Amino acid sequence: MSQILPYKDDYYLWNYVPSIPGSVVFIVLFGIAMVATGWRCFRYRAWFHIPLVLGCEAEVIGYIAYILAHNNTNKLSPYLMQSVCLLVAPPLISATLYMMLARLTRALPSGEECSLVRTKWLTKGFILLDVEAFVIVAAGGGMMISPKRKAMGQIVIISGLIMQIVCFVSFVIACAIFHVRYARLSGGGSDRARRANDSGIPWRKLLYMLYATSFIISVRSVYRTAEFIQGHEGYNLTHQWTLFVFDAALMFLSVVVFYVMYHPKDMSKGYQDVCVEGGTVNSMEMAPTTIEEVPLRHK
């Protein structure tokens, strides 16, 4: 029978024995999500899905490490593997959301005029903040391995997680401002309003998807922040069900919401128009979404 063993002296990495059944459930779920999003990524050449696919893969590896830790609660390797993978997955999935907003603003007629931030910096700015937050969290996680630096590591992790929450709140604000401005633009009787309404892009649905996924991932970040504020002996780190419900389940739900509410074809018409008027677009977030979206070349 598996038991909790000390890593060094009386220092324990785990407060419970990692569950094999719970881990298997989420390995299967995220494995399905990885295959589904990966297929869509290559089928429709939606390359901005790549971070999402990698995020699902990180979740799978993280819960495989959970299984490996079941009989090795005194081993550092599986503990570090699951910690890193489960921390890196949300920023990867978030990166796809940031690129989604940039794609939407460029695909819609006059969309860039309604953006709070210049589209050129929209994706880069949010991803940079997310990466910085992850580096801070990862650094704190490394510090917590040492009993002597545990308290400092906890403070570092909390600051990184709060930074993630601030990043998501800022992203939602950017989405909301774009939503209000574009709704105002499309509500008039001008030629610009008619072009906005005739774009064929379900932009309201896509923004609602971004709101929903951002909210879900933010709840997960709040849970993680509370986890480290409570400390190693707190409720969250001593009750495994909280991880499966407020981390694994929420991250899987965010992927499902994205997959169900967005299809690469949603913006195909807008991208044809952008390519014809603006030339070839080469960046990942602006890469053609379908075979039919290859930029037209005039002879």
N, C-alpha and C positions, 0 to 999 in steps of 0.2 A: 504493500500500500504506500502511495506517495505521501511524503510529509514535507513540511517546511524546514529547510536546513539553513544554518547560518553561513554567510559568505566569508566573513572573517570574525573570529572570536564570537561576540554576541551581536554582530551586525547582520541584519536580515535584509535581503533584497526584496523579498515578497512577504506580504501579510496573509497570503492564501495560496493554495495550490492551483495554478492555472488550469482552467476547465478544458478538457479535450472536446466534449460535445459542443460547447458553446463556440470554441474555436473552429471546429469543423463546419458548423452552420455558416459562419461568416466567410470562411475560405471558399465555400461553394457559392455563396451569394456574390461576393466580390469577384470570384472567378468568372461567373456568368456575366457580370457587369463588364469585366475587362474584355471578354470575348465579344460581347454585343457592341460596346463602344469602339473597340478596335476594328471590328468588321465595318461599322459605319464610317469610321475614319478613312479606311482605305477604299471602301466601295465608292464613297462620294468625294474622296480626296479632301476631306475636311481636316486638314493637318493640325488645326488648332485644338483638335480633340486629343492630341498626343499627351499633353500633361494629364488630362483626365484618365487616359488609359494607364499611364504610369502611376497615377495615384491609386487606382484600383489594384494594380500589381503590388504596390507598396503595402496596401492593406492585407493582401493575400500572404505576402512574405511575413508581415508582422504577426499574423495569427498562426502561421506555420511555426514561427519562433515560440509562440505561446505553447504550442503542443510540445515542442522540444524542451521547454522549461518545466513541463509537468513533472518529470522525474529528475529534474536538474535545478532545483530551486536555489542551490548553492553555487551555480555556475554563472559567470559573468556574461559569457558570449550570447546565450539566448535572451538574457535580460536586456542587453544593449541592443540586440537586433530588433526586438519588438518595440523598444522605446523609440529608436530612431525611425523605424518604418511607420509607426503609428503617428509620429509627430510630423514626418515629411509628407504624408499623404494629403492632409487638408490643404497645405499651400499649393500642391500640384493641381488639385482639383479646382482650387480658387483661381489659379492662373487661367484656366479655360474660361471661367466666368468673366474675368477681366477682358480677355480677348473677345469674348462674345459681345460685350458692350461696344468695344471699338469697331467690330465688324458691323454692328447694327447702325451706329452713327454714320459710318461711311456708305453703307448700302442705301440708306434712306435719302431721298431728295432733300437737300438743304439740312441734312441731319447734323453735319459738322458745325453748323452755325448755332445749333441748340445745345451743344456739348459744353459742360462746365469747364472741362480741361481740353486743350488741344488734343485731337485724336492721336497725333503723333506720340504724345507723352502719356496718353491714358493708360495703355497697357503697361508700358515701361515703369511708370510711377508706382502703380499699385503692386506690380510684381516685385519691384525693388523693396518696397516697404515690407511685403510678405516674406521675402528672402531674409531681410535683416531681422525680422521677428523670429524666424525659424532658427537663424544662427544663434541668436541670444538664448532661445529655449534649449537648443542643442548644447550650448556651452554650459548652461545651468545644469542640464542633465548629466554632463560629464563630471561636474563638480560634486554632484550629489552622491556619486559612487564612493567618494571619500567621506568617512564619518566626520572628519575634522572640518570639512568644507561644506557639509550638508546644508547648514543654515543659510550660508551665502548662496549656494546653488539654488535653493528654494526661492530666494528673493529674485535672483536673475531670471528664473523660469517664469515667475509671476509677472515680471515686467515685460518679458517677451510675449506672453499670452495676452496681456492687456494691450500691447501694441497690435496684435492680430485683431482684437476686437475693434480697436480704433480704426484700423485699416478697413474693416468690413463696414463699419458705420459710415465712414467717408465714402466708400463705394456705393452704398445704398443712397446716400445723399446725392451723389453724382447721377445715379440712375433716376432719382426722383426729379431732380432739376431738369434733366433731359426730357423726362416724361411730360412735365408741365409745359415746358417750352414748345415741344413738338406738338402737343395737343392743341396749344394755342395757335400754332402756325397752321395746322391742318384744319382748324375750325373756321378759318376765314373764307372769303369768296374769291381770292386772288388766284392767279395762275400757279403760284407756288403752292397754295393750299390744294388746288386740284391735282397737281403732280404728287403731292404728299399722300393724298387719298387714293391715287391710282397706282401707287407703287407695288401693290400686291403683296406687301410684306406685313405679316401679322405682328406689328411692332409692340402693340399693347400686350399681347399674349407673351411675347418674348421678355418684355420688361417684368411682367408678373412672375415669370419663371426665375428671373434674376433676383427679384425680391424674396421669393420663397426659398431658393437655395441659399442665398446669403443669410437669411434668418436662421435656417436650419444649422448651417455651419457656425454661426455666431453663438447659438445655444450650446453647441459642442465646446466652443472656446470658453464660454462662461463656466461650463462644467469643469473643464480642465483647470481653469484658474482657481475655482473653489477647491478643487482637489489639492492643489499645492498650498493654498492658504491654510487649509485644515492640517496639513503636515502628514508625515509618514504614518502616524497613528490615527489619522482622521477617518471619518466614515467612508469616504469615497475610496480610499486606498486599502481599506480593510473589508470592503464588500464588493466582490467582483461583478455583481449584476449591474452596478452603476456604469462600469466600463462598457458592457455590451449594449446597454440601453441608451446611454447618453453620448457614446462615442461611436461604436461600431454601427448601431442601428441608424443613428442620425446621419452618419456619413454615407451609408448605403442609400438612405432615403433621398439625400441630396442628389446622388447620381441618378436615381430613378426619376426624380422630378425633372432633371435636365433632359434625360433621354426621352421621356414621354412628351414634354412640352416643347421640345425643339427638334426639328428635323432640318438637315442641311438644305433641303429644297425650299424651306421657308424663305430664304433670302436669295434664291437663284436669280429671279428677275432683276432684283436690285443690283446684283453683282454683274449681270450682263450689261446693264446701263452704265455702271461705274467703269467697267472695262472699256466699253466703247468710247465713253467721253473722256476718261482720264488715262487711258493707256494701260500697260501691263502692271499688275500689282504683284510684288515679289515677297513681301513679308509673310510670316506664318499666319498672323491673324487675318491677313487679307488675301490669302491664297484662294484660287477658285474652288468652289464647293462641289461642283459636279462636272462631269465631262462636258456638258453643254455650256459650262461657264468659261471655257477657255477664251481668252481675249480674242476678239475678232480682228483680223488683219486686213486692212484695205489695200487693194491692189492699185 
